[in-house]
């Protein structure tokens, strides 16, 4: 009658096969860098919809991108927009006077409206921010 292999015997065999090495403990890696972009939009205009679609792609591509999204069609969103906008002398992009939605705040810059040029500038700013050390 055959006897089953005991776990101790199996453990000795595995230890002998691996040279008695134990796996290295996991290395503590710092959490991924995060950067925040704030967008105010009306959820209906063509530039707003285009910007939101671009942001969905960017979030998927850059997990460290945190997007704060607010509607200007409600009182709370509009009040916060007014408060943040007051910190900037002018916007960049399609309007220098915050005349078009969406308005996007990223780092120390504000962008009014949305087009290919704004998308390109913001993409580069996001990439650089995520790549830079904390």
N, C-alpha and C positions, 0 to 999 in steps of 0.2 A: 504494500500500500504506500502511495506517494504522500509525502507530507507537504502541506502548503508552505510557501516561502514566507518566512516571518518578515515583518516590516523592518526589524532591526537589520536583518541580513540585506534587505533591499537598500536600506539607507547606507550601509557600509559599501555596497557595490557601487552605488551612485557616487559616493564620496571618492572612492578609488578611481572611478572613471573621469571625474572632473579634477583630479589632483588635490582633492580636499578643499578646493576653493569654494567660498561662499559668494553669492552675488554681491556686488557693490551696492551700498545703500544709495537711494535716489539722491541726486544732486538738488540742492535747494536752488531753484531758478526764480529770479524775481518775477513778479506778475507782469503781464504785458503792459506796455505803455498805453495810456489812454489820453485822448484829446477830445475836447467837446466843441461841437458846432451847434449853434442855435439858429433855428429858422422860424420866421414868422410868415404865414401864408394864409390864403383864403380858401384853399382846397378846391378852387374851381377855375381859376385863370390858367391859360395855357403855359405861362412861364412857371407858375406854381406847380402845376402837374408835371412839367418837365423836370424841375428841380427835385421834386419828391421821387420821381423814377430814378434819377441819377443817384440820389441819396440811398435808395434801396440797394443799388448796385455797389455803391461805396461801402456800405455797412457789411455787405456780404464779403467784399474783398478785403476790408480792413476791420477786423474785429475790435481793434482798439479805438475805433471812431464811435464816440458817444454823441447821439443826436438828440437835442432837446427841441421839440416841435410844438409850436403854439399857433392857434388859429386867431386871426385878427378879427374874426366875425363874432367873437364873444368878448364881453367886457373885461374879463380877467386877462385874456391874451393881449388885448389892445392896451390895457393899462401897463402891462409888463413891457410891451413893445415901446411905448412912450417913454418909460423909465430908462430902458437900455439905450434907446436911440439918443437920448439927451447926453449921453457920455461921449458921443462922436460928433465932431464938427461937420462932417459930411460923409456921404457914402461913395463907394466906387461902383463901377458897373454902368448900367444903362442910365441911371440917374445919380447925380451927386447930392440930391436933396431928399433922398428916401422916397422918391415919387412912384416907384413901381414895386409891386410884390412879385416874388418873395423878397424879403430882406433877410440876409444871412450874415450872422456875426461869427467870425472865427478869429481866434487870438485877438489881435488888436485892430482888426479890420472889419469894415461893414460893406456889404454888397447889396445893391438895390437892383431888382430884376434878375433875369437869368438868361444866358445865352452860351454859345460854345466858348467864348473867350473867358467868361466868368467860371464856367465848368473847368477849363484848363488851369486857370490860376488857382482855384480852390483845390483841385486835385493835387497840384504840385505842393501847395502849402500843407495839405494833410499828409502827404507822403513824407515831406521833410520833417514835420512835427513828430510823426510816429517813429521816424528813423533816428532822431536826435536823442542823445542820452538825457535822462531826467534832470 
